[in-house]
């Protein structure tokens, strides 16, 4: 487990199937996850079972974001995807359930995950792909030191047409997430 400031980033557990079922099948989140069809509980159970595989095998890591306050609850999840050990980089994404947004959980979880990626995995860089209309995520990643380095024009297809996707990068200067 990765702990920081009342946040615990933990591995997926079999008990997370129902929560993942709700989140992965929420069509409002499909635009950010490139999901095109619903997931079954069976598929999610198999996904959780495969999460025991090594990051170097799957090239991805999903951790649940637990908040420890009066009681512990799961507020979201954070992903490392497209992990490339040769080039020491990976993509990062974060989802906070709508009822827990605006409380600083994403900022604390992102900081803890960056510390893990840079300090433990020794990644050289992290990147995030964020649509131009996702101002909350843009603000979050900018506040964490990510820099806008590119725009993918008309990259994402939406019900109202194509929109641009922004490419943010954070280069590890060698001392943690600085």
Residue pairs with C-beta under 8 A, 6 or more apart in sequence:
1 8
1 9
1 10
1 11
2 8
2 9
2 10
2 63
2 112
2 113
2 115
2 116
3 9
3 112
4 108
4 111
4 112
4 115
5 108
5 111
5 112
6 67
6 68
6 69
6 108
7 65
7 66
7 67
7 68
7 105
7 108
7 109
7 112
8 65
8 66
8 67
8 68
8 72
9 63
9 64
9 65
9 66
9 78
9 109
9 112
9 113
9 116
10 63
10 64
10 66
11 51
11 63
11 64
12 20
12 47
12 48
12 51
12 62
12 63
12 64
13 48
13 64
14 45
14 48
16 48
16 64
16 74
17 41
17 44
17 45
17 48
18 41
19 74
20 39
20 44
20 47
20 48
21 39
21 41
21 44
23 29
23 77
23 95
23 97
24 33
24 35
24 38
24 39
24 44
25 38
25 39
29 35
29 95
30 36
31 131
31 156
31 158
32 93
32 95
32 131
32 134
33 93
33 95
50 58
51 58
51 62
55 61
55 80
55 83
55 121
56 83
56 85
59 81
59 82
59 83
59 84
60 79
60 80
60 81
60 82
60 83
61 79
61 80
61 83
62 77
62 78
62 79
62 80
63 77
63 78
63 79
63 113
64 74
64 76
64 77
65 74
65 75
65 76
65 77
65 78
65 94
65 96
65 105
65 109
66 72
66 73
66 74
66 75
67 73
67 74
67 75
67 100
67 105
73 100
74 97
75 96
75 97
75 100
75 103
75 105
75 109
76 94
76 95
76 96
76 97
76 100
76 105
76 106
76 109
77 94
77 95
78 92
78 93
78 94
78 95
78 109
78 110
78 113
79 91
79 92
79 93
79 94
80 90
80 91
80 92
80 113
80 117
81 90
81 91
81 92
81 93
82 89
82 90
82 91
83 89
83 90
84 90
87 124
88 122
88 123
88 124
88 125
89 123
89 124
89 125
89 126
89 127
90 117
90 123
90 126
90 127
91 126
91 127
91 128
91 129
92 110
92 113
92 114
92 117
92 126
92 127
92 128
93 128
93 129
94 106
94 109
94 110
94 113
94 137
94 140
96 105
96 106
96 109
101 136
106 140
107 140
107 143
107 144
110 140
110 141
110 144
111 144
111 177
114 126
114 144
114 170
114 177
115 176
115 177
117 123
117 126
118 126
118 172
118 176
118 177
119 176
119 177
123 172
124 171
124 172
125 169
125 170
125 171
125 172
126 146
126 169
126 170
126 172
127 146
127 167
127 168
127 169
127 170
128 137
128 141
128 146
128 167
128 168
129 152
129 165
129 166
129 167
129 168
130 137
130 138
130 141
130 165
130 166
130 168
131 155
131 156
131 163
131 164
131 165
131 166
132 138
132 151
132 163
132 164
132 165
132 166
133 163
138 166
138 168
141 168
141 170
142 148
142 168
144 170
144 177
145 170
145 177
145 178
146 168
146 169
146 170
147 168
147 169
147 170
148 166
148 167
148 168
149 167
149 168
149 169
150 166
150 167
151 164
151 165
151 166
151 167
152 164
152 165
152 166
152 167
153 164
154 162
154 163
154 164
155 162
155 163
155 164
155 165
156 162
156 163
156 164
156 165
170 177
172 178
